[in-house]
Amino acid sequence: MLKQIHSSHLGIEKCKRRARDVLFWPGMGAQIEDIVTSCMICSTYQRNNTKEPLLSHSAPSRPWKKVGADLCEFSGRHFLILVDYYSNFIEVDCLRDINSDQIIKMLVKPNLHDMEYLTSSFQTMALSSPVKNLKNFTGITNFLKKPAVTHNLMGKLKKRCQL
């Protein structure tokens, strides 16, 4: 039976699933694992799915020191979403226009006065000259551009708003 279960060389989990659909005996899972791991064909063609380690950022020492920002559109209106990395507090501001001047106006607020790091996925905005000059009006010294930020911010927003 083990040879028939393993005849298609599908790997440990698929062989176990295939066997469970039609039969069972004590120790079946362990025997299937043994036959699959000792198979030369399976070991030769096994996919190497090594997972990349997560790259975590350092935790900020105070609120609004490091802020994630993203732009989104909902019902024809544009919003700037800010997330404090210290508290995960989310702030959503409605934008009249999507341009650097409008975004700077939203970033120059009392609670953002001591911000040092702005992480955003909108790279063209972060590279524009008005935003580069933003450090004259605020304490921002570093612009971190991360394309994956969009999903993280939207995930936090959806979780917070129960969407």
MDAnalysis code that builds the backbone (N, CA, C; Angstrom):
import MDAnalysis as mda
import numpy as np

u = mda.Universe.empty(489, n_residues=163, atom_resindex=np.repeat(np.arange(163), 3), trajectory=True)
u.add_TopologyAttr("name", ["N", "CA", "C"] * 163)
u.add_TopologyAttr("resid", np.arange(1, 164))
u.add_TopologyAttr("resname", ["MET", "LEU", "LYS", "GLN", "ILE", "HIS", "SER", "SER", "HIS", "LEU", "GLY", "ILE", "GLU", "LYS", "CYS", "LYS", "ARG", "ARG", "ALA", "ARG", "ASP", "VAL", "LEU", "PHE", "TRP", "PRO", "GLY", "MET", "GLY", "ALA", "GLN", "ILE", "GLU", "ASP", "ILE", "VAL", "THR", "SER", "CYS", "MET", "ILE", "CYS", "SER", "THR", "TYR", "GLN", "ARG", "ASN", "ASN", "THR", "LYS", "GLU", "PRO", "LEU", "LEU", "SER", "HIS", "SER", "ALA", "PRO", "SER", "ARG", "PRO", "TRP", "LYS", "LYS", "VAL", "GLY", "ALA", "ASP", "LEU", "CYS", "GLU", "PHE", "SER", "GLY", "ARG", "HIS", "PHE", "LEU", "ILE", "LEU", "VAL", "ASP", "TYR", "TYR", "SER", "ASN", "PHE", "ILE", "GLU", "VAL", "ASP", "CYS", "LEU", "ARG", "ASP", "ILE", "ASN", "SER", "ASP", "GLN", "ILE", "ILE", "LYS", "MET", "LEU", "VAL", "LYS", "PRO", "ASN", "LEU", "HIS", "ASP", "MET", "GLU", "TYR", "LEU", "THR", "SER", "SER", "PHE", "GLN", "THR", "MET", "ALA", "LEU", "SER", "SER", "PRO", "VAL", "LYS", "ASN", "LEU", "LYS", "ASN", "PHE", "THR", "GLY", "ILE", "THR", "ASN", "PHE", "LEU", "LYS", "LYS", "PRO", "ALA", "VAL", "THR", "HIS", "ASN", "LEU", "MET", "GLY", "LYS", "LEU", "LYS", "LYS", "ARG", "CYS", "GLN", "LEU"])
u.atoms.positions = np.array([
    [0.824, -1.202, 0.000],
    [0.000, 0.000, 0.000],
    [0.865, 1.261, 0.000],
    [1.948, 1.240, 0.762],
    [2.806, 2.417, 0.815],
    [3.368, 2.765, -0.559],
    [3.740, 1.770, -1.352],
    [4.266, 2.024, -2.692],
    [3.210, 2.665, -3.581],
    [1.952, 2.226, -3.459],
    [0.883, 2.828, -4.258],
    [0.615, 4.264, -3.824],
    [0.624, 4.495, -2.515],
    [0.400, 5.857, -2.009],
    [1.493, 6.794, -2.520],
    [2.714, 6.288, -2.565],
    [3.862, 7.131, -2.934],
    [4.202, 7.061, -4.422],
    [3.462, 6.344, -5.207],
    [3.815, 6.120, -6.619],
    [3.920, 7.407, -7.440],
    [3.189, 8.435, -7.068],
    [3.235, 9.677, -7.855],
    [4.253, 10.684, -7.327],
    [4.956, 10.375, -6.241],
    [6.017, 11.227, -5.686],
    [5.535, 12.659, -5.428],
    [4.425, 12.779, -4.726],
    [3.828, 14.095, -4.467],
    [4.375, 14.794, -3.225],
    [5.147, 14.101, -2.431],
    [5.660, 14.699, -1.209],
    [4.916, 14.165, 0.003],
    [5.422, 14.490, 1.175],
    [4.910, 13.928, 2.422],
    [3.449, 14.289, 2.667],
    [3.143, 15.575, 2.659],
    [1.787, 16.007, 3.020],
    [0.736, 15.503, 2.034],
    [1.026, 15.574, 0.747],
    [0.041, 15.116, -0.236],
    [-0.146, 13.604, -0.181],
    [0.924, 12.874, 0.082],
    [0.801, 11.420, 0.227],
    [-0.030, 11.074, 1.458],
    [0.191, 11.780, 2.557],
    [-0.602, 11.540, 3.768],
    [-2.079, 11.838, 3.505],
    [-2.345, 12.949, 2.844],
    [-3.721, 13.328, 2.546],
    [-4.386, 12.285, 1.648],
    [-3.650, 11.847, 0.658],
    [-4.165, 10.839, -0.274],
    [-4.493, 9.538, 0.471],
    [-3.628, 9.134, 1.388],
    [-3.844, 7.905, 2.154],
    [-5.031, 8.045, 3.107],
    [-5.132, 9.199, 3.777],
    [-6.225, 9.400, 4.740],
    [-7.595, 9.354, 4.081],
    [-7.658, 9.691, 2.798],
    [-8.945, 9.666, 2.093],
    [-9.513, 8.252, 1.978],
    [-8.649, 7.237, 1.950],
    [-9.144, 5.886, 1.686],
    [-8.837, 4.857, 2.779],
    [-7.833, 5.087, 3.607],
    [-7.512, 4.073, 4.603],
    [-6.795, 4.674, 5.805],
    [-6.637, 3.834, 6.833],
    [-5.929, 4.253, 8.043],
    [-5.390, 3.027, 8.765],
    [-4.208, 3.162, 9.350],
    [-3.660, 2.185, 10.284],
    [-2.755, 2.940, 11.247],
    [-2.583, 2.427, 12.436],
    [-1.731, 3.105, 13.428],
    [-0.297, 3.268, 12.899],
    [0.234, 4.468, 13.040],
    [1.592, 4.751, 12.591],
    [1.705, 5.035, 11.102],
    [0.554, 5.199, 10.428],
    [0.545, 5.422, 8.987],
    [1.339, 6.678, 8.611],
    [1.128, 7.758, 9.324],
    [1.809, 9.018, 9.006],
    [3.323, 8.893, 9.077],
    [3.802, 8.243, 10.120],
    [5.251, 8.070, 10.291],
    [5.835, 7.185, 9.189],
    [5.114, 6.149, 8.796],
    [5.596, 5.258, 7.737],
    [5.645, 5.982, 6.388],
    [4.646, 6.821, 6.133],
    [4.647, 7.596, 4.889],
    [5.816, 8.569, 4.885],
    [6.060, 9.234, 6.007],
    [7.203, 10.149, 6.103],
    [8.509, 9.418, 5.831],
    [8.651, 8.235, 6.400],
    [9.881, 7.452, 6.202],
    [10.094, 7.105, 4.735],
    [9.047, 6.634, 4.057],
    [9.211, 6.222, 2.661],
    [9.493, 7.422, 1.751],
    [8.848, 8.548, 2.019],
    [9.058, 9.739, 1.175],
    [10.448, 10.332, 1.411],
    [10.884, 10.412, 2.665],
    [12.209, 10.991, 2.945],
    [13.348, 10.105, 2.457],
    [13.104, 8.796, 2.345],
    [14.160, 7.901, 1.854],
    [14.125, 7.722, 0.333],
    [13.167, 8.340, -0.341],
    [13.028, 8.205, -1.793],
    [14.044, 9.104, -2.512],
    [14.877, 8.521, -3.370],
    [15.895, 9.281, -4.109],
    [15.261, 10.259, -5.099],
    [14.192, 9.855, -5.757],
    [13.522, 10.725, -6.738],
    [12.965, 11.957, -6.035],
    [12.278, 11.753, -4.914],
    [11.703, 12.884, -4.178],
    [12.781, 13.833, -3.661],
    [13.867, 13.285, -3.137],
    [14.919, 14.139, -2.597],
    [15.631, 14.921, -3.704],
    [15.709, 14.342, -4.902],
    [16.350, 15.030, -6.026],
    [15.513, 16.207, -6.514],
    [14.192, 16.003, -6.596],
    [13.322, 17.015, -7.191],
    [12.506, 17.815, -6.182],
    [12.808, 17.635, -4.918],
    [12.074, 18.371, -3.889],
    [12.349, 19.863, -4.027],
    [11.290, 20.637, -3.937],
    [11.457, 22.090, -4.000],
    [12.120, 22.583, -2.727],
    [12.992, 23.525, -2.894],
    [13.674, 24.098, -1.755],
    [12.964, 25.399, -1.383],
    [11.987, 25.310, -0.516],
    [11.191, 26.471, -0.125],
    [11.723, 27.086, 1.164],
    [12.914, 27.593, 1.103],
    [13.446, 28.237, 2.298],
    [12.810, 29.614, 2.418],
    [12.320, 29.914, 3.588],
    [11.662, 31.191, 3.815],
    [12.699, 32.243, 4.170],
    [12.497, 33.419, 3.618],
    [13.373, 34.539, 3.931],
    [13.088, 35.014, 5.348],
    [14.107, 35.406, 6.085],
    [13.852, 35.921, 7.432],
    [13.178, 37.290, 7.359],
    [12.305, 37.540, 8.304],
    [11.649, 38.840, 8.353],
    [12.656, 39.903, 8.781],
    [12.623, 41.020, 8.106],
    [13.497, 42.126, 8.466],
    [12.685, 43.112, 9.296],
    [12.929, 43.113, 10.562],
    [12.172, 44.011, 11.423],
    [12.921, 45.327, 11.590],
    [12.180, 46.348, 11.847],
    [12.785, 47.651, 12.092],
    [12.919, 47.843, 13.597],
    [13.755, 48.752, 13.968],
    [13.922, 49.014, 15.399],
    [12.691, 49.757, 15.916],
    [12.302, 49.441, 17.128],
    [11.139, 50.090, 17.730],
    [11.512, 51.509, 18.129],
    [10.676, 52.473, 17.783],
    [10.984, 53.851, 18.175],
    [10.871, 54.027, 19.687],
    [11.569, 55.009, 20.197],
    [11.622, 55.225, 21.646],
    [10.467, 56.086, 22.166],
    [9.726, 56.707, 21.251],
    [8.612, 57.572, 21.677],
    [7.581, 57.673, 20.554],
    [6.369, 58.128, 20.895],
    [5.333, 58.268, 19.863],
    [5.708, 59.275, 18.782],
    [5.289, 58.995, 17.587],
    [5.434, 59.843, 16.390],
    [6.885, 60.111, 16.005],
    [7.810, 59.304, 16.482],
    [9.200, 59.436, 16.039],
    [9.348, 58.821, 14.649],
    [8.705, 57.668, 14.462],
    [8.737, 56.997, 13.169],
    [7.298, 56.814, 12.710],
    [7.015, 57.289, 11.504],
    [5.647, 57.285, 10.991],
    [5.615, 56.638, 9.617],
    [4.621, 55.796, 9.400],
    [4.380, 55.215, 8.082],
    [3.285, 56.013, 7.400],
    [3.439, 56.255, 6.115],
    [2.452, 57.050, 5.384],
    [2.080, 56.355, 4.087],
    [0.824, 56.531, 3.694],
    [0.371, 55.979, 2.432],
    [-0.792, 56.809, 1.921],
    [-0.975, 56.746, 0.622],
    [-2.104, 57.410, -0.025],
    [-3.104, 56.345, -0.433],
    [-4.385, 56.657, -0.302],
    [-5.396, 55.729, -0.793],
    [-6.587, 56.523, -1.324],
    [-7.391, 55.831, -2.108],
    [-8.588, 56.438, -2.674],
    [-9.783, 55.599, -2.263],
    [-10.852, 56.272, -1.841],
    [-12.078, 55.586, -1.466],
    [-13.255, 56.461, -1.869],
    [-14.159, 55.901, -2.637],
    [-15.358, 56.617, -3.115],
    [-14.995, 57.918, -3.824],
    [-13.943, 57.886, -4.617],
    [-13.549, 59.062, -5.391],
    [-12.807, 60.124, -4.594],
    [-12.558, 59.897, -3.331],
    [-11.831, 60.860, -2.497],
    [-10.470, 60.280, -2.155],
    [-9.488, 61.147, -1.992],
    [-8.121, 60.728, -1.696],
    [-7.799, 61.002, -0.236],
    [-7.054, 60.061, 0.372],
    [-6.733, 60.165, 1.787],
    [-5.250, 59.919, 2.015],
    [-4.709, 60.595, 3.011],
    [-3.362, 60.346, 3.499],
    [-3.518, 59.586, 4.813],
    [-2.925, 58.409, 4.874],
    [-3.011, 57.580, 6.071],
    [-1.652, 57.603, 6.760],
    [-1.656, 57.946, 8.032],
    [-0.436, 57.979, 8.840],
    [-0.574, 56.981, 9.978],
    [0.475, 56.207, 10.215],
    [0.477, 55.243, 11.315],
    [1.722, 55.478, 12.154],
    [1.505, 55.651, 13.451],
    [2.606, 55.810, 14.392],
    [3.173, 54.425, 14.698],
    [4.467, 54.213, 14.452],
    [5.095, 52.912, 14.678],
    [5.195, 52.575, 16.168],
    [5.128, 53.552, 17.031],
    [5.237, 53.313, 18.467],
    [3.941, 52.751, 19.041],
    [2.810, 53.377, 18.697],
    [1.518, 53.005, 19.292],
    [0.563, 52.329, 18.315],
    [0.907, 52.304, 17.018],
    [0.021, 51.813, 15.955],
    [-1.228, 52.679, 15.814],
    [-1.167, 53.906, 16.312],
    [-2.280, 54.839, 16.159],
    [-2.396, 55.224, 14.686],
    [-3.615, 55.229, 14.180],
    [-3.853, 55.532, 12.771],
    [-4.548, 56.879, 12.655],
    [-4.043, 57.695, 11.763],
    [-4.649, 58.991, 11.488],
    [-4.954, 59.062, 9.995],
    [-6.172, 59.440, 9.651],
    [-6.589, 59.510, 8.251],
    [-6.992, 60.943, 7.949],
    [-6.381, 61.524, 6.914],
    [-6.687, 62.893, 6.500],
    [-7.183, 62.894, 5.066],
    [-8.241, 63.637, 4.816],
    [-8.774, 63.766, 3.465],
    [-7.962, 64.821, 2.716],
    [-7.573, 64.523, 1.489],
    [-6.783, 65.442, 0.667],
    [-7.660, 66.076, -0.401],
    [-7.476, 67.371, -0.614],
    [-8.186, 68.028, -1.714],
    [-7.540, 67.669, -3.044],
    [-6.216, 67.674, -3.076],
    [-5.450, 67.324, -4.267],
    [-4.342, 66.374, -3.846],
    [-3.871, 65.588, -4.815],
    [-2.720, 64.728, -4.527],
    [-1.483, 65.427, -5.080],
    [-0.862, 66.239, -4.265],
    [0.398, 66.867, -4.644],
    [1.251, 67.057, -3.401],
    [2.506, 67.352, -3.605],
    [3.448, 67.460, -2.493],
    [3.042, 68.542, -1.500],
    [2.584, 69.678, -2.011],
    [2.214, 70.774, -1.110],
    [1.079, 70.384, -0.168],
    [0.072, 69.694, -0.697],
    [-1.060, 69.267, 0.123],
    [-0.612, 68.253, 1.179],
    [0.276, 67.344, 0.790],
    [0.752, 66.326, 1.725],
    [1.628, 66.956, 2.804],
    [2.470, 67.911, 2.415],
    [3.301, 68.614, 3.402],
    [2.417, 69.326, 4.417],
    [1.334, 69.937, 3.930],
    [0.412, 70.631, 4.824],
    [-0.144, 69.669, 5.879],
    [-0.397, 68.437, 5.476],
    [-0.911, 67.436, 6.414],
    [0.174, 66.923, 7.361],
    [1.435, 66.957, 6.913],
    [2.526, 66.457, 7.743],
    [3.038, 67.483, 8.752],
    [2.748, 68.755, 8.537],
    [3.192, 69.802, 9.459],
    [2.082, 70.020, 10.488],
    [2.062, 69.150, 11.482],
    [1.060, 69.183, 12.543],
    [1.783, 69.115, 13.876],
    [1.128, 69.555, 14.937],
    [1.793, 69.506, 16.250],
    [2.227, 68.096, 16.668],
    [1.396, 67.080, 16.429],
    [1.777, 65.733, 16.874],
    [2.913, 65.159, 16.038],
    [3.178, 65.713, 14.864],
    [4.251, 65.231, 14.008],
    [5.502, 66.094, 14.096],
    [5.518, 67.034, 15.017],
    [6.622, 67.989, 15.124],
    [7.960, 67.299, 15.378],
    [7.955, 66.222, 16.166],
    [9.205, 65.545, 16.511],
    [9.485, 64.312, 15.659],
    [8.787, 64.163, 14.545],
    [8.993, 63.002, 13.685],
    [10.398, 63.033, 13.093],
    [11.081, 61.883, 13.143],
    [12.417, 61.780, 12.572],
    [12.446, 60.905, 11.324],
    [11.552, 59.910, 11.268],
    [11.534, 58.978, 10.141],
    [10.150, 58.945, 9.522],
    [10.094, 59.105, 8.220],
    [8.849, 58.975, 7.479],
    [9.021, 57.819, 6.501],
    [8.238, 56.773, 6.675],
    [8.297, 55.611, 5.803],
    [7.102, 55.678, 4.875],
    [7.359, 55.640, 3.567],
    [6.246, 55.748, 2.626],
    [6.466, 54.862, 1.422],
    [5.373, 54.539, 0.755],
    [5.468, 53.767, -0.480],
    [5.329, 54.679, -1.697],
    [4.977, 55.927, -1.484],
    [4.854, 56.841, -2.615],
    [6.190, 57.546, -2.829],
    [7.083, 56.835, -3.543],
    [8.468, 57.263, -3.698],
    [8.610, 58.569, -4.459],
    [7.801, 58.780, -5.480],
    [7.963, 60.006, -6.264],
    [7.652, 61.228, -5.405],
    [6.677, 61.109, -4.501],
    [6.365, 62.222, -3.618],
    [7.517, 62.454, -2.641],
    [8.080, 61.377, -2.116],
    [9.149, 61.509, -1.125],
    [10.411, 62.102, -1.739],
    [10.588, 61.947, -3.055],
    [11.780, 62.460, -3.709],
    [11.607, 63.875, -4.253],
    [10.394, 64.416, -4.191],
    [10.175, 65.747, -4.751],
    [10.854, 66.812, -3.892],
    [11.210, 67.937, -4.523],
    [11.949, 68.976, -3.790],
    [11.152, 69.599, -2.655],
    [9.810, 69.812, -2.777],
    [9.110, 70.353, -1.603],
    [9.193, 69.429, -0.390],
    [9.125, 68.129, -0.628],
    [9.183, 67.195, 0.494],
    [10.598, 67.110, 1.044],
    [11.602, 67.198, 0.181],
    [12.982, 67.210, 0.673],
    [13.220, 68.413, 1.567],
    [12.558, 69.516, 1.279],
    [12.695, 70.709, 2.102],
    [11.828, 70.649, 3.361],
    [11.050, 69.586, 3.500],
    [10.169, 69.437, 4.647],
    [10.941, 69.430, 5.961],
    [12.194, 68.970, 5.952],
    [12.960, 68.929, 7.201],
    [13.219, 70.323, 7.748],
    [13.053, 71.366, 6.929],
    [13.179, 72.730, 7.441],
    [12.005, 73.085, 8.348],
    [10.842, 72.447, 8.103],
    [9.637, 72.756, 8.868],
    [9.379, 71.740, 9.978],
    [9.945, 70.553, 9.860],
    [9.729, 69.498, 10.856],
    [11.078, 68.916, 11.235],
    [11.065, 67.896, 12.064],
    [12.305, 67.242, 12.469],
    [12.648, 66.041, 11.608],
    [11.944, 65.835, 10.492],
    [12.187, 64.646, 9.677],
    [13.593, 64.700, 9.108],
    [14.359, 63.674, 9.403],
    [15.725, 63.622, 8.885],
    [15.911, 62.484, 7.896],
    [15.022, 61.492, 7.934],
    [15.185, 60.329, 7.065],
    [13.877, 59.978, 6.379],
    [13.950, 59.771, 5.082],
    [12.818, 59.271, 4.325],
    [13.133, 57.829, 3.964],
    [12.348, 56.918, 4.473],
    [12.543, 55.502, 4.184],
    [11.479, 55.086, 3.180],
    [11.912, 54.539, 2.058],
    [10.959, 54.168, 1.019],
    [10.820, 52.661, 0.990],
    [9.636, 52.172, 1.319],
    [9.390, 50.734, 1.354],
    [8.130, 50.421, 0.561],
    [8.246, 49.681, -0.539],
    [7.066, 49.363, -1.325],
    [6.048, 48.498, -0.593],
    [6.477, 47.706, 0.367],
    [5.547, 46.805, 1.058],
    [4.733, 47.519, 2.128],
    [5.019, 48.790, 2.369],
    [4.328, 49.525, 3.413],
    [2.827, 49.592, 3.155],
    [2.421, 49.691, 1.897],
    [1.003, 49.835, 1.558],
    [0.168, 48.743, 2.192],
    [0.571, 47.503, 2.043],
    [-0.212, 46.393, 2.564],
    [-0.242, 46.412, 4.085],
    [0.872, 46.759, 4.720],
    [0.910, 46.805, 6.178],
    [-0.029, 47.875, 6.714],
    [0.011, 49.063, 6.126],
    [-0.839, 50.151, 6.600],
    [-2.304, 49.856, 6.348],
    [-2.613, 49.347, 5.152],
    [-4.002, 49.050, 4.838],
    [-4.503, 47.907, 5.721],
    [-3.640, 46.941, 6.023],
    [-4.036, 45.852, 6.917],
    [-4.368, 46.369, 8.304],
    [-3.536, 47.281, 8.823],
    [-3.794, 47.858, 10.141],
    [-5.081, 48.675, 10.124],
    [-5.294, 49.413, 9.036],
    [-6.495, 50.242, 8.934],
    [-7.745, 49.369, 8.874],
    [-7.712, 48.317, 8.061],
    [-8.868, 47.422, 7.958],
    [-9.166, 46.746, 9.285],
    [-8.097, 46.335, 9.977],
    [-8.279, 45.689, 11.280],
    [-8.898, 46.660, 12.274],
    [-8.408, 47.885, 12.259],
    [-8.896, 48.900, 13.190],
    [-10.340, 49.269, 12.900],
    [-10.688, 49.349, 11.601],
    [-12.034, 49.775, 11.213],
    [-12.984, 48.595, 11.041],
    [-12.502, 47.380, 11.254],
    [-13.312, 46.176, 11.116],
    [-13.897, 46.047, 9.722],
    [-13.080, 46.367, 8.682],
    [-13.548, 46.268, 7.294],
    [-13.437, 44.865, 6.771],
])
